[in-house]
């Protein structure tokens, strides 16, 4: 019996790139700092606009939009920015994944258009 291993279905080139990336400790440190700085800047901007943001050390955060989030998600997507889905337990919170600094500026612009 030939038992398939988890890595049998993963692209070898992708695995090689992932391994090289993880071994490049400077790249990992730079990436973490960039994500942290980008998240901090966006959270600060949202806080200055008067919105509560749940503290996060992850690659995303949740912002309380103080109204049903589904129409907000749709309106932001109409601005060309994709954000997270509705979390039923948090019907007024928007999930935002950290992207590049440019992507996050696009998010802020769309957010301001929709919410302010």
SULNOR-V725392 format. One record per pair of residues at least 24 apart in sequence whose ideal C-beta (glycine too) atoms are under 6 Angstrom apart, sorted by the first residue. I is the first residue (numbers start at 1). J is the second residue. If there is no record, write none. Layout:
i=I j=J
i=I j=J
//
This chain:
i=35 j=98
i=38 j=98
i=38 j=101
i=38 j=104
i=39 j=98
i=42 j=104
i=45 j=108
i=59 j=98
i=60 j=95
i=60 j=97
i=61 j=96
i=62 j=93
i=62 j=95
i=63 j=94
i=64 j=92
i=64 j=93
i=65 j=92
i=65 j=94
i=69 j=94
i=75 j=114
i=76 j=110
i=76 j=114
i=79 j=110
i=79 j=113
i=81 j=106
i=81 j=107
i=81 j=110
//
